[in-house]
């Protein structure tokens, strides 16, 4: 099993707060992570309930009595969104005996789940998103495999590229036809698939609701609802523009990124690395892969944006620390990338302390007194931990 970087943080949270929640889309490894916790919590007994099983749901027919019997244990409840009536009960039980590590709840992405837990467990719960694998969790030599196949464990660990693509295509179908309706979201699967595929063709580009609506034969509010649904289910990230008083005409439209690169390639029918390298989406796919990896590696409290003006100044990713320091990241797909005038203008507009040009090469090269060319792996492991 690939060790998840979240394991230590989750274990620490269990020793501090009464309820810990692991949220994320299906098949990201939430259950595996919870069971790994069982083996490392040597001083705690645990009990595991999967609410997709009839037997475990039956055990909770008298939930208060059952959970009270196990009050000394860490109770792990998987797919909790299937039994939302548990949330008020968990709140009452936590208030009755407020001690750390009473419940570990797991849920597939669900707006209802987030609302219920926010209303019932405010001040008693700590959230963790369990995403697919990403760069710090895998061997460096497997980065291209991660980019091609994405980070869903079954896809990344498949025996070959064909099996990986087959798994992702099955995942997409199941998500659209079963998971979305199970979350109470009423959207025709074929329409949402078309919107998702269009997003894949426009990976890491500006969102234009009117254009999407015209192409799909839908209204702009409808396609915005589709986008929000994909964002709420952790499938896409809406990257906001950076607003700063620089006296410029700024682009105020967000960018949209499909968060798992493997799903982008599955939606476009790309099976092999050779096919990806010759596909028009390759540059935008690499850019989104880098951006998502960086965002997921940021310490708590950091903010992230992109920056673009109508005059052509552009920065792919702007990072802002809790102290207000800003850093710029530009992403290029090529082994001999250069810096554009727009990049330098953006750095000046933003007042960045340091800037980084990320490329798919292997060497780290200073470009000027504050700008470096470097591989993604070094940015994540050597640079980000030192920024403040």
Secondary structure, DSSP 4 states (H G I P E B T S, - for coil): -PPPTTHHHHHHHHTT-SEEEEEE-TTSSHHHHHHHHHHH-TT--EEEEETTSHHHHHHTTTHHHHHHHTTTSEEEEESGGGGTTHHHHHHHHHHHS--SSSEEEEEES-HHHHHHHHHHHTTTEEEEE--S--GGGS-GGGHHHHHHH-S-HHHHT-SSHHHHHHHHHHHHHHIIIIIHHHTT----HHHHHHHHHHHHHTTTEE--HHHHHHHHT--HHHHHHHHHHHHHTTSEEEEPBP---SSS-B--SPEEEES-HHHHHHHTT--SHHHHHTSTTHHHHHHHHHHHHHHHHSPTT-EEEEEEBTTS-EEEEEEE-TTS-EEEEEE--SSS----HHHHHHHHHHT-SEEEEEESSS--EE-SSSEEEEEHHHIIIIIGGG--
